[in-house]
Amino acid sequence: MEDPPILLDGHIERHVLVHLPPTRHDDRLTRNCRVCMRSKKRSETRYLCILCGVPMHKERCFLRCHTVMEYLF
């Protein structure tokens, strides 16, 4: 999966994590963290960057994904 171009736009203050909204069938929706998946780790998260639409963990993955071109761990 390719990253959206807005991911590294240089304006990290515009990128905000939100909880994935519940669906009709699942109250606690999760998705695979993009940063962890690129590092070949399967780890689910309940957060999504509202601006670029990428699921990721808070803090560590969020900061790494929005500031580093190659964000592998």
Secondary structure per residue as TSV (DSSP state, phi and psi in degrees):
chain	resnum	aa	ss	phi	psi
A	1	M	-	360.0	134.1
A	2	E	-	-90.6	143.6
A	3	D	-	-76.8	144.9
A	4	P	-	-69.7	147.9
A	5	P	G	-62.7	-24.9
A	6	I	G	-73.1	-10.8
A	7	L	G	-56.7	-41.2
A	8	L	G	-113.3	49.3
A	9	D	S	-79.9	-5.8
A	10	G	S	85.3	2.7
A	11	H	-	-121.1	70.0
A	12	I	G	-62.1	-23.5
A	13	E	G	-67.1	-19.6
A	14	R	G	-84.1	-16.9
A	15	H	-	-86.6	123.8
A	16	V	-	-130.7	133.6
A	17	L	E	-86.1	137.7
A	18	V	E	-131.0	156.8
A	19	H	E	-67.3	141.1
A	20	L	-	-62.0	132.2
A	21	P	-	-69.8	143.3
A	22	P	-	-66.7	151.8
A	23	T	-	-106.5	177.7
A	24	R	S	-63.6	-29.5
A	25	H	S	-103.9	-14.2
A	26	D	-	-141.0	115.8
A	27	D	S	-78.0	-27.7
A	28	R	S	-118.3	67.7
A	29	L	-	-66.6	137.1
A	30	T	-	-131.9	156.9
A	31	R	E	-139.2	162.8
A	32	N	E	-74.4	133.6
A	33	C	-	-67.6	128.1
A	34	R	H	-63.4	-40.1
A	35	V	H	-67.5	-45.7
A	36	C	H	-64.9	-39.8
A	37	M	H	-63.1	-38.9
A	38	R	H	-67.4	-23.9
A	39	S	T	-93.7	13.4
A	40	K	T	62.8	33.8
A	41	K	-	-117.2	134.5
A	42	R	-	-97.4	114.5
A	43	S	-	-145.8	125.8
A	44	E	E	-90.3	151.5
A	45	T	E	-135.2	159.2
A	46	R	S	-108.9	14.4
A	47	Y	E	-119.0	153.4
A	48	L	E	-144.3	135.8
A	49	C	E	-74.3	120.5
A	50	I	T	-67.5	-30.6
A	51	L	T	-78.7	-45.5
A	52	C	T	-102.5	-9.5
A	53	G	-	73.4	24.2
A	54	V	-	-102.3	126.2
A	55	P	B	-75.2	135.3
A	56	M	-	-162.4	162.5
A	57	H	-	-74.9	158.2
A	58	K	T	-68.3	159.3
A	59	E	T	56.4	-88.7
A	60	R	H	-57.0	-55.1
A	61	C	H	-71.8	-38.0
A	62	F	H	-60.1	-50.1
A	63	L	H	-65.6	-44.5
A	64	R	H	-63.0	-43.9
A	65	C	H	-65.9	-33.3
A	66	H	H	-95.6	-0.1
A	67	T	H	-127.5	-15.3
A	68	V	-	-122.4	132.8
A	69	M	S	-64.2	-48.8
A	70	E	S	-106.2	95.2
A	71	Y	-	-95.4	30.8
A	72	L	-	-72.7	147.2
A	73	F	-	-93.1	360.0
